Amino acid sequence: MHRKMTITLDEAVYEGLRQTVGQGKMSQFIGDLLRPHVVGAATLDDGYRAMAADKAREAEAREWCNALIGDVADAAR
């Protein structure tokens, strides 16, 4: 469901938005920008938990991190 609201923008910001995304696409653009900041913080946490539960992915990430440690040691010489 969509809700309508009125916001006030500086004229330069409005013109830049209109020129960048177009007159009919501003609501979608603003909604896409705002969504990660106001919706689904728990969803992000759930995503991190799911990634941590993926044992194969975690093993690959650990291997990658351990390889970087060797690169740092080589760079210090």
mmCIF file of the N, C-alpha and C atoms, coordinates in Angstrom:
data_MODEL
# 
_entry.id   MODEL 
# 
loop_
_atom_site.group_PDB 
_atom_site.id 
_atom_site.type_symbol 
_atom_site.label_atom_id 
_atom_site.label_alt_id 
_atom_site.label_comp_id 
_atom_site.label_asym_id 
_atom_site.label_entity_id 
_atom_site.label_seq_id 
_atom_site.pdbx_PDB_ins_code 
_atom_site.Cartn_x 
_atom_site.Cartn_y 
_atom_site.Cartn_z 
_atom_site.occupancy 
_atom_site.B_iso_or_equiv 
_atom_site.pdbx_formal_charge 
_atom_site.auth_seq_id 
_atom_site.auth_comp_id 
_atom_site.auth_asym_id 
_atom_site.auth_atom_id 
_atom_site.pdbx_PDB_model_num 
ATOM 1   N N  . MET A 1 1  ? 0.837  -1.178  0.000   1.00 0.00 ? 1  MET A N  1 
ATOM 2   C CA . MET A 1 1  ? 0.000  0.000   0.000   1.00 0.00 ? 1  MET A CA 1 
ATOM 3   C C  . MET A 1 1  ? 0.884  1.245   0.000   1.00 0.00 ? 1  MET A C  1 
ATOM 4   N N  . HIS A 1 2  ? 0.519  2.208   -0.770  1.00 0.00 ? 2  HIS A N  1 
ATOM 5   C CA . HIS A 1 2  ? 1.250  3.465   -0.828  1.00 0.00 ? 2  HIS A CA 1 
ATOM 6   C C  . HIS A 1 2  ? 0.485  4.529   -0.059  1.00 0.00 ? 2  HIS A C  1 
ATOM 7   N N  . ARG A 1 3  ? 1.227  5.427   0.580   1.00 0.00 ? 3  ARG A N  1 
ATOM 8   C CA . ARG A 1 3  ? 0.638  6.561   1.286   1.00 0.00 ? 3  ARG A CA 1 
ATOM 9   C C  . ARG A 1 3  ? 1.184  7.827   0.666   1.00 0.00 ? 3  ARG A C  1 
ATOM 10  N N  . LYS A 1 4  ? 0.374  8.833   0.593   1.00 0.00 ? 4  LYS A N  1 
ATOM 11  C CA . LYS A 1 4  ? 0.774  10.104  0.010   1.00 0.00 ? 4  LYS A CA 1 
ATOM 12  C C  . LYS A 1 4  ? 1.187  11.046  1.127   1.00 0.00 ? 4  LYS A C  1 
ATOM 13  N N  . MET A 1 5  ? 2.273  11.800  0.902   1.00 0.00 ? 5  MET A N  1 
ATOM 14  C CA . MET A 1 5  ? 2.707  12.810  1.868   1.00 0.00 ? 5  MET A CA 1 
ATOM 15  C C  . MET A 1 5  ? 3.272  14.001  1.115   1.00 0.00 ? 5  MET A C  1 
ATOM 16  N N  . THR A 1 6  ? 3.336  15.106  1.781   1.00 0.00 ? 6  THR A N  1 
ATOM 17  C CA . THR A 1 6  ? 3.894  16.317  1.194   1.00 0.00 ? 6  THR A CA 1 
ATOM 18  C C  . THR A 1 6  ? 5.194  16.631  1.920   1.00 0.00 ? 6  THR A C  1 
ATOM 19  N N  . ILE A 1 7  ? 6.249  16.878  1.160   1.00 0.00 ? 7  ILE A N  1 
ATOM 20  C CA . ILE A 1 7  ? 7.527  17.276  1.748   1.00 0.00 ? 7  ILE A CA 1 
ATOM 21  C C  . ILE A 1 7  ? 7.965  18.585  1.113   1.00 0.00 ? 7  ILE A C  1 
ATOM 22  N N  . THR A 1 8  ? 8.827  19.301  1.776   1.00 0.00 ? 8  THR A N  1 
ATOM 23  C CA . THR A 1 8  ? 9.357  20.555  1.268   1.00 0.00 ? 8  THR A CA 1 
ATOM 24  C C  . THR A 1 8  ? 10.847 20.382  1.019   1.00 0.00 ? 8  THR A C  1 
ATOM 25  N N  . LEU A 1 9  ? 11.281 20.752  -0.177  1.00 0.00 ? 9  LEU A N  1 
ATOM 26  C CA . LEU A 1 9  ? 12.698 20.663  -0.552  1.00 0.00 ? 9  LEU A CA 1 
ATOM 27  C C  . LEU A 1 9  ? 13.187 22.023  -1.007  1.00 0.00 ? 9  LEU A C  1 
ATOM 28  N N  . ASP A 1 10 ? 14.456 22.259  -0.816  1.00 0.00 ? 10 ASP A N  1 
ATOM 29  C CA . ASP A 1 10 ? 15.099 23.432  -1.383  1.00 0.00 ? 10 ASP A CA 1 
ATOM 30  C C  . ASP A 1 10 ? 14.913 23.377  -2.895  1.00 0.00 ? 10 ASP A C  1 
ATOM 31  N N  . GLU A 1 11 ? 14.746 24.520  -3.521  1.00 0.00 ? 11 GLU A N  1 
ATOM 32  C CA . GLU A 1 11 ? 14.476 24.546  -4.959  1.00 0.00 ? 11 GLU A CA 1 
ATOM 33  C C  . GLU A 1 11 ? 15.584 23.886  -5.773  1.00 0.00 ? 11 GLU A C  1 
ATOM 34  N N  . ALA A 1 12 ? 16.838 24.113  -5.388  1.00 0.00 ? 12 ALA A N  1 
ATOM 35  C CA . ALA A 1 12 ? 17.958 23.514  -6.120  1.00 0.00 ? 12 ALA A CA 1 
ATOM 36  C C  . ALA A 1 12 ? 17.940 21.991  -5.994  1.00 0.00 ? 12 ALA A C  1 
ATOM 37  N N  . VAL A 1 13 ? 17.571 21.496  -4.811  1.00 0.00 ? 13 VAL A N  1 
ATOM 38  C CA . VAL A 1 13 ? 17.488 20.053  -4.602  1.00 0.00 ? 13 VAL A CA 1 
ATOM 39  C C  . VAL A 1 13 ? 16.371 19.476  -5.462  1.00 0.00 ? 13 VAL A C  1 
ATOM 40  N N  . TYR A 1 14 ? 15.229 20.145  -5.460  1.00 0.00 ? 14 TYR A N  1 
ATOM 41  C CA . TYR A 1 14 ? 14.100 19.675  -6.266  1.00 0.00 ? 14 TYR A CA 1 
ATOM 42  C C  . TYR A 1 14 ? 14.464 19.627  -7.747  1.00 0.00 ? 14 TYR A C  1 
ATOM 43  N N  . GLU A 1 15 ? 15.074 20.695  -8.244  1.00 0.00 ? 15 GLU A N  1 
ATOM 44  C CA . GLU A 1 15 ? 15.440 20.730  -9.671  1.00 0.00 ? 15 GLU A CA 1 
ATOM 45  C C  . GLU A 1 15 ? 16.470 19.653  -10.003 1.00 0.00 ? 15 GLU A C  1 
ATOM 46  N N  . GLY A 1 16 ? 17.431 19.462  -9.119  1.00 0.00 ? 16 GLY A N  1 
ATOM 47  C CA . GLY A 1 16 ? 18.416 18.407  -9.345  1.00 0.00 ? 16 GLY A CA 1 
ATOM 48  C C  . GLY A 1 16 ? 17.770 17.035  -9.358  1.00 0.00 ? 16 GLY A C  1 
ATOM 49  N N  . LEU A 1 17 ? 16.838 16.811  -8.448  1.00 0.00 ? 17 LEU A N  1 
ATOM 50  C CA . LEU A 1 17 ? 16.111 15.548  -8.397  1.00 0.00 ? 17 LEU A CA 1 
ATOM 51  C C  . LEU A 1 17 ? 15.299 15.347  -9.671  1.00 0.00 ? 17 LEU A C  1 
ATOM 52  N N  . ARG A 1 18 ? 14.608 16.376  -10.092 1.00 0.00 ? 18 ARG A N  1 
ATOM 53  C CA . ARG A 1 18 ? 13.789 16.292  -11.295 1.00 0.00 ? 18 ARG A CA 1 
ATOM 54  C C  . ARG A 1 18 ? 14.639 16.004  -12.524 1.00 0.00 ? 18 ARG A C  1 
ATOM 55  N N  . GLN A 1 19 ? 15.777 16.663  -12.623 1.00 0.00 ? 19 GLN A N  1 
ATOM 56  C CA . GLN A 1 19 ? 16.655 16.465  -13.782 1.00 0.00 ? 19 GLN A CA 1 
ATOM 57  C C  . GLN A 1 19 ? 17.340 15.099  -13.741 1.00 0.00 ? 19 GLN A C  1 
ATOM 58  N N  . THR A 1 20 ? 17.660 14.632  -12.552 1.00 0.00 ? 20 THR A N  1 
ATOM 59  C CA . THR A 1 20 ? 18.386 13.369  -12.419 1.00 0.00 ? 20 THR A CA 1 
ATOM 60  C C  . THR A 1 20 ? 17.498 12.149  -12.626 1.00 0.00 ? 20 THR A C  1 
ATOM 61  N N  . VAL A 1 21 ? 16.341 12.127  -11.961 1.00 0.00 ? 21 VAL A N  1 
ATOM 62  C CA . VAL A 1 21 ? 15.502 10.928  -12.018 1.00 0.00 ? 21 VAL A CA 1 
ATOM 63  C C  . VAL A 1 21 ? 14.240 11.096  -12.841 1.00 0.00 ? 21 VAL A C  1 
ATOM 64  N N  . GLY A 1 22 ? 13.850 12.316  -13.114 1.00 0.00 ? 22 GLY A N  1 
ATOM 65  C CA . GLY A 1 22 ? 12.653 12.554  -13.921 1.00 0.00 ? 22 GLY A CA 1 
ATOM 66  C C  . GLY A 1 22 ? 11.424 12.829  -13.076 1.00 0.00 ? 22 GLY A C  1 
ATOM 67  N N  . GLN A 1 23 ? 10.507 13.569  -13.633 1.00 0.00 ? 23 GLN A N  1 
ATOM 68  C CA . GLN A 1 23 ? 9.311  14.032  -12.929 1.00 0.00 ? 23 GLN A CA 1 
ATOM 69  C C  . GLN A 1 23 ? 8.488  12.883  -12.353 1.00 0.00 ? 23 GLN A C  1 
ATOM 70  N N  . GLY A 1 24 ? 8.262  11.854  -13.105 1.00 0.00 ? 24 GLY A N  1 
ATOM 71  C CA . GLY A 1 24 ? 7.379  10.783  -12.653 1.00 0.00 ? 24 GLY A CA 1 
ATOM 72  C C  . GLY A 1 24 ? 8.039  9.712   -11.811 1.00 0.00 ? 24 GLY A C  1 
ATOM 73  N N  . LYS A 1 25 ? 9.327  9.850   -11.530 1.00 0.00 ? 25 LYS A N  1 
ATOM 74  C CA . LYS A 1 25 ? 10.049 8.786   -10.822 1.00 0.00 ? 25 LYS A CA 1 
ATOM 75  C C  . LYS A 1 25 ? 10.605 9.226   -9.472  1.00 0.00 ? 25 LYS A C  1 
ATOM 76  N N  . MET A 1 26 ? 10.277 10.434  -9.051  1.00 0.00 ? 26 MET A N  1 
ATOM 77  C CA . MET A 1 26 ? 10.857 10.961  -7.815  1.00 0.00 ? 26 MET A CA 1 
ATOM 78  C C  . MET A 1 26 ? 10.415 10.190  -6.578  1.00 0.00 ? 26 MET A C  1 
ATOM 79  N N  . SER A 1 27 ? 9.135  9.835   -6.492  1.00 0.00 ? 27 SER A N  1 
ATOM 80  C CA . SER A 1 27 ? 8.648  9.116   -5.308  1.00 0.00 ? 27 SER A CA 1 
ATOM 81  C C  . SER A 1 27 ? 9.363  7.783   -5.142  1.00 0.00 ? 27 SER A C  1 
ATOM 82  N N  . GLN A 1 28 ? 9.514  7.040   -6.219  1.00 0.00 ? 28 GLN A N  1 
ATOM 83  C CA . GLN A 1 28 ? 10.194 5.749   -6.158  1.00 0.00 ? 28 GLN A CA 1 
ATOM 84  C C  . GLN A 1 28 ? 11.654 5.925   -5.748  1.00 0.00 ? 28 GLN A C  1 
ATOM 85  N N  . PHE A 1 29 ? 12.317 6.919   -6.324  1.00 0.00 ? 29 PHE A N  1 
ATOM 86  C CA . PHE A 1 29 ? 13.719 7.193   -6.016  1.00 0.00 ? 29 PHE A CA 1 
ATOM 87  C C  . PHE A 1 29 ? 13.898 7.518   -4.531  1.00 0.00 ? 29 PHE A C  1 
ATOM 88  N N  . ILE A 1 30 ? 13.057 8.407   -4.007  1.00 0.00 ? 30 ILE A N  1 
ATOM 89  C CA . ILE A 1 30 ? 13.147 8.791   -2.599  1.00 0.00 ? 30 ILE A CA 1 
ATOM 90  C C  . ILE A 1 30 ? 12.814 7.605   -1.707  1.00 0.00 ? 30 ILE A C  1 
ATOM 91  N N  . GLY A 1 31 ? 11.794 6.847   -2.065  1.00 0.00 ? 31 GLY A N  1 
ATOM 92  C CA . GLY A 1 31 ? 11.440 5.666   -1.287  1.00 0.00 ? 31 GLY A CA 1 
ATOM 93  C C  . GLY A 1 31 ? 12.566 4.646   -1.237  1.00 0.00 ? 31 GLY A C  1 
ATOM 94  N N  . ASP A 1 32 ? 13.235 4.428   -2.375  1.00 0.00 ? 32 ASP A N  1 
ATOM 95  C CA . ASP A 1 32 ? 14.352 3.485   -2.424  1.00 0.00 ? 32 ASP A CA 1 
ATOM 96  C C  . ASP A 1 32 ? 15.519 3.961   -1.555  1.00 0.00 ? 32 ASP A C  1 
ATOM 97  N N  . LEU A 1 33 ? 15.744 5.277   -1.519  1.00 0.00 ? 33 LEU A N  1 
ATOM 98  C CA . LEU A 1 33 ? 16.813 5.814   -0.677  1.00 0.00 ? 33 LEU A CA 1 
ATOM 99  C C  . LEU A 1 33 ? 16.496 5.679   0.808   1.00 0.00 ? 33 LEU A C  1 
ATOM 100 N N  . LEU A 1 34 ? 15.250 5.912   1.157   1.00 0.00 ? 34 LEU A N  1 
ATOM 101 C CA . LEU A 1 34 ? 14.867 5.889   2.564   1.00 0.00 ? 34 LEU A CA 1 
ATOM 102 C C  . LEU A 1 34 ? 14.696 4.486   3.134   1.00 0.00 ? 34 LEU A C  1 
ATOM 103 N N  . ARG A 1 35 ? 14.232 3.565   2.321   1.00 0.00 ? 35 ARG A N  1 
ATOM 104 C CA . ARG A 1 35 ? 13.867 2.226   2.803   1.00 0.00 ? 35 ARG A CA 1 
ATOM 105 C C  . ARG A 1 35 ? 14.920 1.584   3.708   1.00 0.00 ? 35 ARG A C  1 
ATOM 106 N N  . PRO A 1 36 ? 16.191 1.511   3.327   1.00 0.00 ? 36 PRO A N  1 
ATOM 107 C CA . PRO A 1 36 ? 17.144 0.818   4.202   1.00 0.00 ? 36 PRO A CA 1 
ATOM 108 C C  . PRO A 1 36 ? 17.360 1.511   5.545   1.00 0.00 ? 36 PRO A C  1 
ATOM 109 N N  . HIS A 1 37 ? 16.993 2.789   5.627   1.00 0.00 ? 37 HIS A N  1 
ATOM 110 C CA . HIS A 1 37 ? 17.202 3.533   6.874   1.00 0.00 ? 37 HIS A CA 1 
ATOM 111 C C  . HIS A 1 37 ? 16.010 3.463   7.824   1.00 0.00 ? 37 HIS A C  1 
ATOM 112 N N  . VAL A 1 38 ? 14.839 3.135   7.298   1.00 0.00 ? 38 VAL A N  1 
ATOM 113 C CA . VAL A 1 38 ? 13.649 3.196   8.139   1.00 0.00 ? 38 VAL A CA 1 
ATOM 114 C C  . VAL A 1 38 ? 12.848 1.902   8.186   1.00 0.00 ? 38 VAL A C  1 
ATOM 115 N N  . VAL A 1 39 ? 13.143 0.961   7.316   1.00 0.00 ? 39 VAL A N  1 
ATOM 116 C CA . VAL A 1 39 ? 12.390 -0.287  7.257   1.00 0.00 ? 39 VAL A CA 1 
ATOM 117 C C  . VAL A 1 39 ? 13.357 -1.457  7.329   1.00 0.00 ? 39 VAL A C  1 
ATOM 118 N N  . GLY A 1 40 ? 13.032 -2.432  8.140   1.00 0.00 ? 40 GLY A N  1 
ATOM 119 C CA . GLY A 1 40 ? 13.756 -3.682  8.073   1.00 0.00 ? 40 GLY A CA 1 
ATOM 120 C C  . GLY A 1 40 ? 15.081 -3.735  8.784   1.00 0.00 ? 40 GLY A C  1 
ATOM 121 N N  . ALA A 1 41 ? 15.279 -2.968  9.848   1.00 0.00 ? 41 ALA A N  1 
ATOM 122 C CA . ALA A 1 41 ? 16.527 -3.121  10.601  1.00 0.00 ? 41 ALA A CA 1 
ATOM 123 C C  . ALA A 1 41 ? 16.651 -4.552  11.104  1.00 0.00 ? 41 ALA A C  1 
ATOM 124 N N  . ALA A 1 42 ? 15.530 -5.132  11.520  1.00 0.00 ? 42 ALA A N  1 
ATOM 125 C CA . ALA A 1 42 ? 15.553 -6.529  11.964  1.00 0.00 ? 42 ALA A CA 1 
ATOM 126 C C  . ALA A 1 42 ? 15.878 -7.444  10.792  1.00 0.00 ? 42 ALA A C  1 
ATOM 127 N N  . THR A 1 43 ? 15.447 -7.076  9.594   1.00 0.00 ? 43 THR A N  1 
ATOM 128 C CA . THR A 1 43 ? 15.730 -7.880  8.414   1.00 0.00 ? 43 THR A CA 1 
ATOM 129 C C  . THR A 1 43 ? 17.235 -7.943  8.159   1.00 0.00 ? 43 THR A C  1 
ATOM 130 N N  . LEU A 1 44 ? 17.922 -6.832  8.368   1.00 0.00 ? 44 LEU A N  1 
ATOM 131 C CA . LEU A 1 44 ? 19.372 -6.813  8.203   1.00 0.00 ? 44 LEU A CA 1 
ATOM 132 C C  . LEU A 1 44 ? 20.028 -7.743  9.215   1.00 0.00 ? 44 LEU A C  1 
ATOM 133 N N  . ASP A 1 45 ? 19.600 -7.667  10.460  1.00 0.00 ? 45 ASP A N  1 
ATOM 134 C CA . ASP A 1 45 ? 20.134 -8.572  11.482  1.00 0.00 ? 45 ASP A CA 1 
ATOM 135 C C  . ASP A 1 45 ? 19.863 -10.022 11.125  1.00 0.00 ? 45 ASP A C  1 
ATOM 136 N N  . ASP A 1 46 ? 18.659 -10.293 10.637  1.00 0.00 ? 46 ASP A N  1 
ATOM 137 C CA . ASP A 1 46 ? 18.314 -11.653 10.219  1.00 0.00 ? 46 ASP A CA 1 
ATOM 138 C C  . ASP A 1 46 ? 19.225 -12.120 9.087   1.00 0.00 ? 46 ASP A C  1 
ATOM 139 N N  . GLY A 1 47 ? 19.529 -11.220 8.182   1.00 0.00 ? 47 GLY A N  1 
ATOM 140 C CA . GLY A 1 47 ? 20.421 -11.553 7.074   1.00 0.00 ? 47 GLY A CA 1 
ATOM 141 C C  . GLY A 1 47 ? 21.819 -11.910 7.555   1.00 0.00 ? 47 GLY A C  1 
ATOM 142 N N  . TYR A 1 48 ? 22.337 -11.135 8.517   1.00 0.00 ? 48 TYR A N  1 
ATOM 143 C CA . TYR A 1 48 ? 23.657 -11.447 9.079   1.00 0.00 ? 48 TYR A CA 1 
ATOM 144 C C  . TYR A 1 48 ? 23.639 -12.787 9.810   1.00 0.00 ? 48 TYR A C  1 
ATOM 145 N N  . ARG A 1 49 ? 22.562 -13.061 10.528  1.00 0.00 ? 49 ARG A N  1 
ATOM 146 C CA . ARG A 1 49 ? 22.459 -14.351 11.215  1.00 0.00 ? 49 ARG A CA 1 
ATOM 147 C C  . ARG A 1 49 ? 22.436 -15.506 10.219  1.00 0.00 ? 49 ARG A C  1 
ATOM 148 N N  . ALA A 1 50 ? 21.702 -15.325 9.146   1.00 0.00 ? 50 ALA A N  1 
ATOM 149 C CA . ALA A 1 50 ? 21.622 -16.373 8.124   1.00 0.00 ? 50 ALA A CA 1 
ATOM 150 C C  . ALA A 1 50 ? 22.987 -16.599 7.478   1.00 0.00 ? 50 ALA A C  1 
ATOM 151 N N  . MET A 1 51 ? 23.718 -15.516 7.224   1.00 0.00 ? 51 MET A N  1 
ATOM 152 C CA . MET A 1 51 ? 25.055 -15.667 6.630   1.00 0.00 ? 51 MET A CA 1 
ATOM 153 C C  . MET A 1 51 ? 25.984 -16.390 7.598   1.00 0.00 ? 51 MET A C  1 
ATOM 154 N N  . ALA A 1 52 ? 25.913 -16.062 8.885   1.00 0.00 ? 52 ALA A N  1 
ATOM 155 C CA . ALA A 1 52 ? 26.774 -16.706 9.885   1.00 0.00 ? 52 ALA A CA 1 
ATOM 156 C C  . ALA A 1 52 ? 26.430 -18.190 10.036  1.00 0.00 ? 52 ALA A C  1 
ATOM 157 N N  . ALA A 1 53 ? 25.172 -18.539 9.814   1.00 0.00 ? 53 ALA A N  1 
ATOM 158 C CA . ALA A 1 53 ? 24.754 -19.941 9.929   1.00 0.00 ? 53 ALA A CA 1 
ATOM 159 C C  . ALA A 1 53 ? 25.188 -20.777 8.736   1.00 0.00 ? 53 ALA A C  1 
ATOM 160 N N  . ASP A 1 54 ? 25.575 -20.122 7.644   1.00 0.00 ? 54 ASP A N  1 
ATOM 161 C CA . ASP A 1 54 ? 26.015 -20.822 6.433   1.00 0.00 ? 54 ASP A CA 1 
ATOM 162 C C  . ASP A 1 54 ? 27.478 -21.238 6.637   1.00 0.00 ? 54 ASP A C  1 
ATOM 163 N N  . LYS A 1 55 ? 27.673 -22.460 7.049   1.00 0.00 ? 55 LYS A N  1 
ATOM 164 C CA . LYS A 1 55 ? 29.013 -22.949 7.416   1.00 0.00 ? 55 LYS A CA 1 
ATOM 165 C C  . LYS A 1 55 ? 30.001 -22.907 6.241   1.00 0.00 ? 55 LYS A C  1 
ATOM 166 N N  . ALA A 1 56 ? 29.556 -23.253 5.051   1.00 0.00 ? 56 ALA A N  1 
ATOM 167 C CA . ALA A 1 56 ? 30.450 -23.236 3.882   1.00 0.00 ? 56 ALA A CA 1 
ATOM 168 C C  . ALA A 1 56 ? 30.900 -21.808 3.593   1.00 0.00 ? 56 ALA A C  1 
ATOM 169 N N  . ARG A 1 57 ? 29.963 -20.858 3.669   1.00 0.00 ? 57 ARG A N  1 
ATOM 170 C CA . ARG A 1 57 ? 30.297 -19.465 3.421   1.00 0.00 ? 57 ARG A CA 1 
ATOM 171 C C  . ARG A 1 57 ? 31.264 -18.946 4.486   1.00 0.00 ? 57 ARG A C  1 
ATOM 172 N N  . GLU A 1 58 ? 31.016 -19.296 5.739   1.00 0.00 ? 58 GLU A N  1 
ATOM 173 C CA . GLU A 1 58 ? 31.889 -18.861 6.829   1.00 0.00 ? 58 GLU A CA 1 
ATOM 174 C C  . GLU A 1 58 ? 33.296 -19.434 6.680   1.00 0.00 ? 58 GLU A C  1 
ATOM 175 N N  . ALA A 1 59 ? 33.400 -20.685 6.259   1.00 0.00 ? 59 ALA A N  1 
ATOM 176 C CA . ALA A 1 59 ? 34.710 -21.306 6.049   1.00 0.00 ? 59 ALA A CA 1 
ATOM 177 C C  . ALA A 1 59 ? 35.462 -20.590 4.930   1.00 0.00 ? 59 ALA A C  1 
ATOM 178 N N  . GLU A 1 60 ? 34.741 -20.258 3.861   1.00 0.00 ? 60 GLU A N  1 
ATOM 179 C CA . GLU A 1 60 ? 35.370 -19.542 2.748   1.00 0.00 ? 60 GLU A CA 1 
ATOM 180 C C  . GLU A 1 60 ? 35.829 -18.152 3.197   1.00 0.00 ? 60 GLU A C  1 
ATOM 181 N N  . ALA A 1 61 ? 35.009 -17.467 3.982   1.00 0.00 ? 61 ALA A N  1 
ATOM 182 C CA . ALA A 1 61 ? 35.371 -16.139 4.473   1.00 0.00 ? 61 ALA A CA 1 
ATOM 183 C C  . ALA A 1 61 ? 36.585 -16.219 5.398   1.00 0.00 ? 61 ALA A C  1 
ATOM 184 N N  . ARG A 1 62 ? 36.632 -17.224 6.255   1.00 0.00 ? 62 ARG A N  1 
ATOM 185 C CA . ARG A 1 62 ? 37.769 -17.399 7.159   1.00 0.00 ? 62 ARG A CA 1 
ATOM 186 C C  . ARG A 1 62 ? 39.051 -17.659 6.366   1.00 0.00 ? 62 ARG A C  1 
ATOM 187 N N  . GLU A 1 63 ? 38.948 -18.494 5.346   1.00 0.00 ? 63 GLU A N  1 
ATOM 188 C CA . GLU A 1 63 ? 40.109 -18.793 4.497   1.00 0.00 ? 63 GLU A CA 1 
ATOM 189 C C  . GLU A 1 63 ? 40.600 -17.518 3.804   1.00 0.00 ? 63 GLU A C  1 
ATOM 190 N N  . TRP A 1 64 ? 39.674 -16.729 3.317   1.00 0.00 ? 64 TRP A N  1 
ATOM 191 C CA . TRP A 1 64 ? 40.016 -15.483 2.633   1.00 0.00 ? 64 TRP A CA 1 
ATOM 192 C C  . TRP A 1 64 ? 40.708 -14.521 3.598   1.00 0.00 ? 64 TRP A C  1 
ATOM 193 N N  . CYS A 1 65 ? 40.164 -14.389 4.829   1.00 0.00 ? 65 CYS A N  1 
ATOM 194 C CA . CYS A 1 65 ? 40.760 -13.499 5.835   1.00 0.00 ? 65 CYS A CA 1 
ATOM 195 C C  . CYS A 1 65 ? 42.160 -13.964 6.224   1.00 0.00 ? 65 CYS A C  1 
ATOM 196 N N  . ASN A 1 66 ? 42.320 -15.266 6.391   1.00 0.00 ? 66 ASN A N  1 
ATOM 197 C CA . ASN A 1 66 ? 43.633 -15.798 6.753   1.00 0.00 ? 66 ASN A CA 1 
ATOM 198 C C  . ASN A 1 66 ? 44.650 -15.554 5.644   1.00 0.00 ? 66 ASN A C  1 
ATOM 199 N N  . ALA A 1 67 ? 44.220 -15.604 4.398   1.00 0.00 ? 67 ALA A N  1 
ATOM 200 C CA . ALA A 1 67 ? 45.129 -15.323 3.283   1.00 0.00 ? 67 ALA A CA 1 
ATOM 201 C C  . ALA A 1 67 ? 45.564 -13.860 3.305   1.00 0.00 ? 67 ALA A C  1 
ATOM 202 N N  . LEU A 1 68 ? 44.675 -12.978 3.712   1.00 0.00 ? 68 LEU A N  1 
ATOM 203 C CA . LEU A 1 68 ? 45.029 -11.550 3.790   1.00 0.00 ? 68 LEU A CA 1 
ATOM 204 C C  . LEU A 1 68 ? 46.085 -11.294 4.842   1.00 0.00 ? 68 LEU A C  1 
ATOM 205 N N  . ILE A 1 69 ? 46.047 -12.049 5.934   1.00 0.00 ? 69 ILE A N  1 
ATOM 206 C CA . ILE A 1 69 ? 47.048 -11.886 6.991   1.00 0.00 ? 69 ILE A CA 1 
ATOM 207 C C  . ILE A 1 69 ? 48.438 -12.128 6.422   1.00 0.00 ? 69 ILE A C  1 
ATOM 208 N N  . GLY A 1 70 ? 48.571 -13.134 5.579   1.00 0.00 ? 70 GLY A N  1 
ATOM 209 C CA . GLY A 1 70 ? 49.856 -13.401 4.945   1.00 0.00 ? 70 GLY A CA 1 
ATOM 210 C C  . GLY A 1 70 ? 50.301 -12.248 4.051   1.00 0.00 ? 70 GLY A C  1 
ATOM 211 N N  . ASP A 1 71 ? 49.351 -11.638 3.353   1.00 0.00 ? 71 ASP A N  1 
ATOM 212 C CA . ASP A 1 71 ? 49.678 -10.482 2.504   1.00 0.00 ? 71 ASP A CA 1 
ATOM 213 C C  . ASP A 1 71 ? 50.183 -9.322  3.326   1.00 0.00 ? 71 ASP A C  1 
ATOM 214 N N  . VAL A 1 72 ? 49.588 -9.093  4.491   1.00 0.00 ? 72 VAL A N  1 
ATOM 215 C CA . VAL A 1 72 ? 50.015 -7.997  5.363   1.00 0.00 ? 72 VAL A CA 1 
ATOM 216 C C  . VAL A 1 72 ? 51.426 -8.266  5.867   1.00 0.00 ? 72 VAL A C  1 
ATOM 217 N N  . ALA A 1 73 ? 51.713 -9.498  6.256   1.00 0.00 ? 73 ALA A N  1 
ATOM 218 C CA . ALA A 1 73 ? 53.048 -9.845  6.726   1.00 0.00 ? 73 ALA A CA 1 
ATOM 219 C C  . ALA A 1 73 ? 54.085 -9.630  5.640   1.00 0.00 ? 73 ALA A C  1 
ATOM 220 N N  . ASP A 1 74 ? 53.748 -9.976  4.397   1.00 0.00 ? 74 ASP A N  1 
ATOM 221 C CA . ASP A 1 74 ? 54.668 -9.775  3.279   1.00 0.00 ? 74 ASP A CA 1 
ATOM 222 C C  . ASP A 1 74 ? 54.888 -8.292  3.015   1.00 0.00 ? 74 ASP A C  1 
ATOM 223 N N  . ALA A 1 75 ? 53.858 -7.485  3.148   1.00 0.00 ? 75 ALA A N  1 
ATOM 224 C CA . ALA A 1 75 ? 53.951 -6.053  2.879   1.00 0.00 ? 75 ALA A CA 1 
ATOM 225 C C  . ALA A 1 75 ? 54.787 -5.344  3.935   1.00 0.00 ? 75 ALA A C  1 
ATOM 226 N N  . ALA A 1 76 ? 54.858 -5.881  5.138   1.00 0.00 ? 76 ALA A N  1 
ATOM 227 C CA . ALA A 1 76 ? 55.598 -5.253  6.233   1.00 0.00 ? 76 ALA A CA 1 
ATOM 228 C C  . ALA A 1 76 ? 57.115 -5.411  6.061   1.00 0.00 ? 76 ALA A C  1 
ATOM 229 N N  . ARG A 1 77 ? 57.525 -6.312  5.207   1.00 0.00 ? 77 ARG A N  1 
ATOM 230 C CA . ARG A 1 77 ? 58.983 -6.553  5.037   1.00 0.00 ? 77 ARG A CA 1 
ATOM 231 C C  . ARG A 1 77 ? 59.610 -5.515  4.187   1.00 0.00 ? 77 ARG A C  1 
# 
